[in-house]
Amino acid sequence: MERTIRILKEMREKAERSFIDNSLIVRNTRGDRPIPDTEADLEMISELNQAISILENSMAAKEPVSNCG
């Protein structure tokens, strides 16, 4: 499970970089070039965040509770 979370976080970082790069392209495009789909980048980042959160919460729920004190 930890490996899956690590892979998803790496995918999220790549999607975030892609969003930034594509946003810069969109900002500098004069209309004669194809425009990248930054909405798809944002959607991917959101879905990866949700998947990571679900898996991390699942792992936290499975960890034994220890009494401190």
C-alpha positions as CSV (number, residue, x, y, z in Angstrom):
1,M,0.0,0.0,0.0
2,E,2.9,2.4,0.8
3,R,4.4,1.8,-2.6
4,T,1.1,2.6,-4.3
5,I,0.8,5.9,-2.3
6,R,4.4,6.8,-3.3
7,I,3.6,6.1,-7.0
8,L,0.4,8.2,-6.8
9,K,2.4,11.1,-5.2
10,E,5.0,10.9,-8.0
11,M,2.1,10.9,-10.5
12,R,0.6,14.0,-8.8
13,E,4.0,15.8,-8.9
14,K,4.2,15.1,-12.6
15,A,0.7,16.3,-13.2
16,E,1.4,19.5,-11.2
17,R,4.5,20.2,-13.3
18,S,2.5,19.5,-16.5
19,F,-0.3,21.9,-15.3
20,I,2.3,24.6,-14.7
21,D,4.0,24.0,-18.1
22,N,0.7,23.9,-19.9
23,S,-0.6,27.0,-18.2
24,L,2.5,28.9,-19.3
25,I,2.0,27.7,-22.9
26,V,-1.7,28.8,-22.7
27,R,-0.7,32.2,-21.4
28,N,1.9,32.8,-24.1
29,T,-0.1,31.3,-27.0
30,R,-1.2,33.8,-29.6
31,G,-3.9,31.6,-31.1
32,D,-2.0,30.0,-33.9
33,R,-0.9,27.0,-31.9
34,P,-2.9,24.2,-30.2
35,I,-3.7,25.0,-26.6
36,P,-3.1,22.3,-23.9
37,D,-6.0,21.2,-21.8
38,T,-5.2,22.6,-18.4
39,E,-8.6,21.6,-17.1
40,A,-7.6,17.9,-17.6
41,D,-4.4,18.5,-15.7
42,L,-6.3,20.0,-12.8
43,E,-8.8,17.1,-12.8
44,M,-6.0,14.6,-12.7
45,I,-4.4,16.4,-9.8
46,S,-7.7,16.5,-7.9
47,E,-8.3,12.7,-8.6
48,L,-4.8,11.8,-7.5
49,N,-5.2,13.9,-4.3
50,Q,-8.4,12.1,-3.5
51,A,-6.9,8.6,-4.1
52,I,-3.9,9.4,-2.0
53,S,-6.1,10.7,0.8
54,I,-8.3,7.6,0.7
55,L,-5.3,5.3,0.8
56,E,-3.5,7.2,3.6
57,N,-6.7,7.3,5.7
58,S,-7.2,3.5,5.1
59,M,-3.6,2.9,6.3
60,A,-4.1,5.1,9.3
61,A,-7.3,3.3,10.3
62,K,-5.4,-0.1,10.1
63,E,-2.5,1.0,12.4
64,P,-2.9,-0.1,16.0
65,V,-3.7,2.5,18.5
66,S,-1.1,2.8,21.3
67,N,-1.8,4.3,24.7
68,C,0.7,7.0,25.6
69,G,1.1,7.2,29.3
